[in-house]
Amino acid sequence: MNSISKSDIDKTFGKILKDFRVKNGYTQEIMAEKLGISLKYISRIENGYSGIKTRTLINYMNILGITPNTIFKEFMTNENIKNQLEISEKLNQLSEEKLNFVNNMIDLLINFKKD
């Protein structure tokens, strides 16, 4: 398995967080205020110059509506996990009604008993 550098992780996280911040219409100043951290730290995170504390990452994700899959998918090499992430991304595109239908279908498959 190829080792992932801390720098690669920091840059990827920073790009994702910046993209979602901009998509949500927030400035770095607004994010700094919402997260209770300095503007300089926001800039360093988004430019990949600084790692991000777990608590700050979780708060970022909650504020901006970022799923864990979005944050980590680029680093996954396990084919089973990549398959599950692909399904999850497709589910995120469904309406609530269709999502409930799929959930019920999955329950049926799980509980299906062959005679």
N, C-alpha and C positions, 0 to 999 in steps of 0.2 A: 504494500500500500504506500502510495506517495505521501510524503509528509507535507502538510500545509503550513506555510510560514505564518507567524503572527502578523507580519506586515500584510500578507494577502487577506487574512481574516479582517484586520482593521480597515483596509481599503474597501473590501466588499461590504462590510457592515456600514461604513461611512456613506458609501454611494447609495445603498438602499435607504438608509435613514434620511439622507438629503432628498432623494427622489420623492419619498412619501411626504416629507415636510412640505416641499414645494407643491406637490399634488393637493395637499390639504390647505394650501394658501397661508401657511405660517412662515414668518420670518425667523431667522435664527434668534432674534431678540425675544420673540414670543415663546419659542421653544425653551430658551434659557429660563424665562420666567415660569413657565408651566412645570419645568423639571426642577426648578430650584438650584440650577447650576450656572456657572459663568458662561458668558457669551464666548469667551476664549476657548473654553472646554468644548462647547458645541462645534465651533469652527475646527478645532483639532480632531474631533471625532469624525465629522463629515468629510474632512480631507484625508482621513486615514493616517494621521500623524500620532494618534493617541488611541490606546485601547479604551474600551468602555466597561464600566463596572456593571455587573449583572443587574443590580437594582435599577440603574439608569437605563439599561437596555429594555428591561421589562416595562418601565414607565414610558419610554419612548413608544414601544409597541402598543401599549394600551391607549395612549393619547392619539396615535396616528392610525390605529386599526391594522397593525401589521401582524400577520400570523407567524408562528415559529417556523412553519414551512418556508415562508418567504425568506426569512433570515438565513436559514441553514441549508436550503436545497442545493446551492451551488457546490457545497462541500461533500455531499453524499455520493459515495461510490458503490455502495451495496445496491444491487439491482432490485431486490425486494423493496427496500426503502424507497428507491427512485420510482418504482411502480406505484407504491402507496401515495407518494407525493403527487404523481401525475393524476391519480384518481381524485385526490383531495382538491387539486387545482380545478379540475372539471366540476366538482361538486360546488365549489365557490361561485361558479357562474350560473347556477340554477336558481330559479325563483324559490320562495319558501314552500310553495305548493309542491313543486317538483322535488324539492329536497325531502319533504315529508314522505312523498311517494317512494323515493329511493331508499330512505331509511326503513320504511315498512317492508320493502322488498328484501333488504339485507336481513331484517329480523326473520322473515320467512325462510330465507336460505339457511340461516344459522339454526333455526329450529326444525328444519326439514328432516324427517326421519324416513329412511328407506325401510320398506317392509321386508 
